[in-house]
Amino acid sequence: MAAIPLVDVRAQYAPLIPELLDQLQSVLESGEFILGPNVNAFEDEAARYLGVPQTVGVANGTDALVLVLDAMGIGPGDEVVCPAFTFYATAESIVRRGATPVFADIDAATLNLDPADVVERITPRTKAIMPVHLFGRPAPLRELAELGIPIVEDAAQAFGSPEIARTGVASTFSFYPTKNLFGLGDGGLVAVTDEALGDRVRMLRFHGSRDKVDFQFVGYNSRLDELQAAALRIFLRRLDEWTRLRREAAGRYASLGLAEVCELPPDEAGHVYHLFVCRSPDRDRIRAALRNEQVGTGVYYTTPLHLQPALRFLGYEPGSLPETERAARENFSVPLWAGIDARQQERVVDVVREAAAVPAR
Ligand SMILES: *Cc1c(COP(=O)(O)O)cnc(C)c1O
């Protein structure tokens, strides 16, 4: 039987290749490649989509985080509370600024920051809370906002969720090709609810200058380019349909009975299923069976950030974030993308059910 990939990026954009070629050709004919009309238009269209006053295109999702923290004046001596069950860049951006990431544990059901544990980690030095909308599920923004500390949403995995980007002072996105909204290479975006902060990010992405004449800050060179923006404009118009297909596929896993053999991500309206991540104490056996049947599967953050070599200096010990560490041991994903078909999903479920039926040795 044909292999089923974990994600089929090409299947999502293949029908759009003629439209993409047309727009890429226009960029080639214009001779404008950096910060031109497509970037401006995409920034406006993304701001309208997200319901924020402005967005700023940058080179990637990691830079988006660093630029926001810099624009907020966060640096040495400051603390930012974030999860350890996330991609490395979340905490890396804080360390890159010379500030200290303070890890809070996650909620076992949602895998997102647990507001009750966040409260315990706040000190007079806490300058921001950085929740991650993990795997496409919105973090508990309302509860976190009640703590009265500026929020920076790491929304790299959640473009398309209607609940995000309007609570935080800023939200950051990545257009890495496997994300829900993706480019044809690297790209990123900062969305702000505070216009002054947006203006500062806009200057920072170009060496701290507004006009290429006066340089007000020591900044960065981190820009979205015209070819990426031209593709992103096309993809943004398809995003709601892609999200609908992702949510439909997630619902199908539930109705096919996958929940009988492993723990499924609880559904909620704002979840855009960047990945479909399940849990099982038996995950290694299940994954071996999936690989054996050529079905794609992934595991995420198996060494959580508080135990990563580069961050050992922060002093966290194994056992210090119990729910994070349990999720690291138990999580695994099964194939999901916008357009996966029901037969492929049936086969995935069959393989998992068969693996789970074999009694543990
Ligand atoms: C992908 C990702 C990033 C980094 O984005 P890049 O564009 O690869 O730099 C940051 N945070 C999270 C949670 C991500 O998933």
Ligand as a Chemical Component Dictionary entry (heavy atoms), coordinates in Angstrom:
data_LIG
# 
_chem_comp.id                   LIG 
_chem_comp.type                 NON-POLYMER 
_chem_comp.pdbx_formal_charge   0 
_chem_comp.three_letter_code    LIG 
# 
loop_
_chem_comp_atom.comp_id 
_chem_comp_atom.atom_id 
_chem_comp_atom.alt_atom_id 
_chem_comp_atom.type_symbol 
_chem_comp_atom.charge 
_chem_comp_atom.model_Cartn_x 
_chem_comp_atom.model_Cartn_y 
_chem_comp_atom.model_Cartn_z 
_chem_comp_atom.pdbx_ordinal 
LIG C1 C1 C 0 8.277  27.172 14.036 1  
LIG C2 C2 C 0 8.267  27.793 15.373 2  
LIG C3 C3 C 0 9.073  28.897 15.705 3  
LIG C4 C4 C 0 10.180 29.410 14.814 4  
LIG O1 O1 O 0 9.826  29.774 13.554 5  
LIG P1 P1 P 0 10.938 29.841 12.395 6  
LIG O2 O2 O 0 10.219 30.515 11.268 7  
LIG O3 O3 O 0 11.347 28.453 12.071 8  
LIG O4 O4 O 0 12.075 30.666 12.910 9  
LIG C5 C5 C 0 8.923  29.471 16.957 10 
LIG N1 N1 N 0 8.055  28.991 17.853 11 
LIG C6 C6 C 0 7.285  27.911 17.594 12 
LIG C7 C7 C 0 6.326  27.427 18.626 13 
LIG C8 C8 C 0 7.370  27.271 16.349 14 
LIG O5 O5 O 0 6.601  26.190 16.110 15 
# 
loop_
_chem_comp_bond.comp_id 
_chem_comp_bond.atom_id_1 
_chem_comp_bond.atom_id_2 
_chem_comp_bond.value_order 
_chem_comp_bond.pdbx_ordinal 
LIG C1 C2 SING 1  
LIG C2 C3 SING 2  
LIG C2 C8 DOUB 3  
LIG C3 C4 SING 4  
LIG C3 C5 DOUB 5  
LIG C4 O1 SING 6  
LIG O1 P1 SING 7  
LIG P1 O2 DOUB 8  
LIG P1 O3 SING 9  
LIG P1 O4 SING 10 
LIG C5 N1 SING 11 
LIG N1 C6 DOUB 12 
LIG C6 C7 SING 13 
LIG C6 C8 SING 14 
LIG C8 O5 SING 15 
# 
